[in-house]
Amino acid sequence: MAEKEKQINIEIDEKTAEGVYSNLAIINHSVSEFVVDFITIMPGNPKAKVKSRIILTPQHAKKLLRALGDNVQKFEKMHGDIKDYEQPSIPINFGPAGKA
């Protein structure tokens, strides 16, 4: 007899479901975790705040990388290539340099 597949019941409250807009991500890591800070930066405004911080284990960071890659491929298959526009680098005055 096959083992029943376990299911997780995931709920989301209204505030979280609204989401947070981000156009910059700073990624740092240690041996035990990846820290992803999501930021909204506006043209002409030299100040920006971290809107959300997500902390992942290295294993979950790798799973996220795969899942994002898979979803980008599916998106591009349906809608065409996502254009990557060159933009000037944004000077950041804290922590090690991150890329996203």
C-alpha positions in Angstrom: 0.0 0.0 0.0 1.4 3.4 -1.0 2.2 5.9 1.7 -0.2 8.9 1.8 1.4 12.1 0.5 1.6 14.7 3.3 0.0 18.0 2.7 0.7 21.3 4.4 -2.2 23.8 5.0 -0.7 27.2 4.3 -2.7 30.3 5.3 -2.0 34.0 4.5 -3.5 37.0 6.3 -4.8 40.0 4.3 -1.9 42.3 5.1 0.7 39.8 4.0 -1.3 38.9 0.9 -1.0 42.6 -0.2 2.8 42.0 -0.7 5.6 44.5 -0.6 7.1 46.0 -3.7 10.9 45.7 -4.0 13.2 46.8 -6.8 16.5 46.0 -5.1 17.7 42.9 -3.2 20.9 42.8 -1.2 22.2 39.2 -0.5 24.7 38.3 2.2 25.7 35.0 3.6 27.5 33.2 6.4 28.4 29.5 6.7 25.0 28.8 8.2 22.5 31.3 6.5 21.7 33.5 3.6 20.1 36.9 4.4 18.1 38.6 1.7 17.1 42.2 2.2 14.3 43.5 -0.1 14.5 47.3 -0.6 12.4 49.8 -2.5 14.6 52.6 -3.9 13.1 55.6 -5.8 14.8 57.7 -8.4 16.2 60.9 -7.0 15.8 59.8 -3.4 19.2 58.9 -1.8 17.5 57.2 1.1 15.9 53.8 1.1 14.7 51.4 3.8 14.8 47.6 3.9 11.1 46.6 3.5 11.6 42.9 4.3 14.4 40.6 5.4 14.3 36.9 4.7 16.8 34.5 6.4 17.3 31.1 4.7 19.4 28.1 5.4 21.9 27.3 2.6 19.8 24.4 1.5 16.6 26.5 1.3 18.6 29.2 -0.6 19.6 26.6 -3.2 16.0 25.4 -3.5 14.8 29.0 -3.9 17.4 29.5 -6.6 16.1 26.5 -8.5 12.5 27.4 -8.1 13.1 31.0 -9.3 15.0 29.7 -12.3 12.2 27.3 -13.1 9.6 30.0 -12.8 11.6 32.5 -14.9 11.9 29.8 -17.7 8.2 29.2 -17.6 7.4 32.9 -17.7 9.7 33.5 -20.6 8.3 30.5 -22.5 4.8 32.1 -22.2 5.7 35.8 -22.5 9.1 36.0 -24.2 12.6 36.9 -22.9 12.8 39.2 -19.9 15.0 42.2 -20.9 17.8 43.0 -18.5 18.4 46.7 -18.8 21.8 48.1 -17.8 21.5 50.5 -14.9 24.1 52.4 -13.0 25.2 50.8 -9.8 23.6 52.0 -6.6 26.1 53.0 -4.0 25.4 51.2 -0.8 27.1 52.3 2.4 26.7 49.2 4.6 28.0 45.6 4.8 29.6 43.7 2.0 28.5 44.3 -1.6 25.6 42.2 -2.7 24.1 41.5 -6.1 20.7 40.6 -7.3 
